[in-house]
Amino acid sequence: MEGQRSARGAGALVAAYQNHMDFSLSSYEGSWLNLPKESAAGAYAWSLATVEAIVNDDGMTDLDRILDRLAAQSTPRDALHAVLHESYSDLSDSTVQYLRKAYL
């Protein structure tokens, strides 16, 4: 999946989100090494779409600012809120909107 964009899986991601599948960003904060293969693939696909949505909506500068905060030991939730002023739920909604607009 490396180097790919979300075009191929956009429909499936939106459908899964609408069916209340668990794309909880907080559950992706830890290691993915012990996730089953399908769960890891889903986590990667959703995370990729989320990064695309951030870059599309807010630009690379904000993504860089989030990464800088993480490097400074901020929690992912706090870094996101400090830079984008959004919760995980808000970001998930933004991700779905981005997928619909960009690919569907």
Legacy VTK file of the C-alpha trace (Angstrom):
# vtk DataFile Version 3.0
C-alpha trace
ASCII
DATASET POLYDATA
POINTS 104 float
0.000 0.000 0.000
3.009 2.280 0.364
2.908 5.251 -1.972
-0.768 4.781 -2.743
-3.599 7.201 -2.259
-7.074 6.385 -0.969
-8.882 6.298 -4.320
-9.169 2.525 -4.581
-10.526 1.981 -1.066
-12.509 5.184 -0.579
-15.914 3.631 -1.146
-15.225 0.783 1.254
-13.911 3.157 3.925
-16.960 5.426 3.688
-19.326 2.430 3.763
-17.551 0.934 6.766
-17.675 4.267 8.595
-21.388 4.647 7.846
-21.955 1.119 9.201
-20.241 2.178 12.444
-17.167 0.053 11.919
-14.496 1.004 14.412
-12.096 3.508 12.881
-11.207 4.971 16.237
-8.054 7.003 15.858
-7.344 6.538 19.551
-7.117 2.773 19.004
-4.376 3.384 16.413
-2.079 5.206 18.840
-0.239 2.083 19.969
1.739 -0.518 18.122
0.117 -2.213 15.147
2.441 -5.211 15.316
-0.069 -7.446 17.067
-3.078 -6.483 14.943
-4.532 -9.169 12.690
-3.607 -8.636 9.031
-7.054 -7.299 8.040
-7.195 -4.950 11.025
-3.721 -3.609 10.245
-4.697 -3.062 6.600
-7.832 -1.202 7.709
-5.852 0.895 10.178
-3.351 1.806 7.467
-6.086 2.678 4.949
-7.998 4.839 7.422
-4.816 6.543 8.642
-3.726 7.267 5.069
-7.127 8.786 4.289
-6.930 10.856 7.480
-3.504 12.241 6.551
-4.769 13.025 3.045
-7.742 14.864 4.561
-5.500 16.903 6.869
-3.186 17.885 4.012
-6.142 18.700 1.749
-7.986 20.782 4.343
-5.144 22.306 6.327
-1.957 21.847 4.316
1.407 20.251 4.937
2.326 22.994 7.386
-0.299 21.823 9.863
0.734 18.204 9.392
4.323 19.242 10.122
3.138 21.103 13.233
1.315 17.982 14.457
4.451 15.894 13.921
6.571 18.496 15.730
4.244 18.316 18.732
4.425 14.526 18.711
8.224 14.712 18.614
8.028 17.000 21.654
6.158 14.234 23.527
2.629 15.587 23.125
-0.088 12.940 22.969
-1.595 12.438 19.506
-4.981 13.681 20.743
-3.447 16.820 22.266
-1.293 17.510 19.197
-4.306 17.246 16.919
-6.430 19.505 19.095
-3.670 22.103 19.518
-3.003 22.389 15.784
-6.337 21.662 14.089
-8.687 22.494 16.978
-10.550 19.260 16.262
-11.377 16.117 18.190
-10.812 12.637 16.807
-14.516 12.492 16.011
-14.339 15.791 14.100
-11.331 14.540 12.161
-13.099 11.285 11.287
-16.059 13.261 9.958
-13.676 15.452 7.956
-11.985 12.350 6.569
-15.285 10.937 5.318
-16.177 14.286 3.747
-12.788 14.385 2.038
-13.151 10.829 0.694
-16.587 11.603 -0.714
-15.442 14.832 -2.335
-12.144 13.553 -3.705
-13.007 10.041 -4.821
-16.733 9.298 -4.895
LINES 1 105
104 0 1 2 3 4 5 6 7 8 9 10 11 12 13 14 15 16 17 18 19 20 21 22 23 24 25 26 27 28 29 30 31 32 33 34 35 36 37 38 39 40 41 42 43 44 45 46 47 48 49 50 51 52 53 54 55 56 57 58 59 60 61 62 63 64 65 66 67 68 69 70 71 72 73 74 75 76 77 78 79 80 81 82 83 84 85 86 87 88 89 90 91 92 93 94 95 96 97 98 99 100 101 102 103
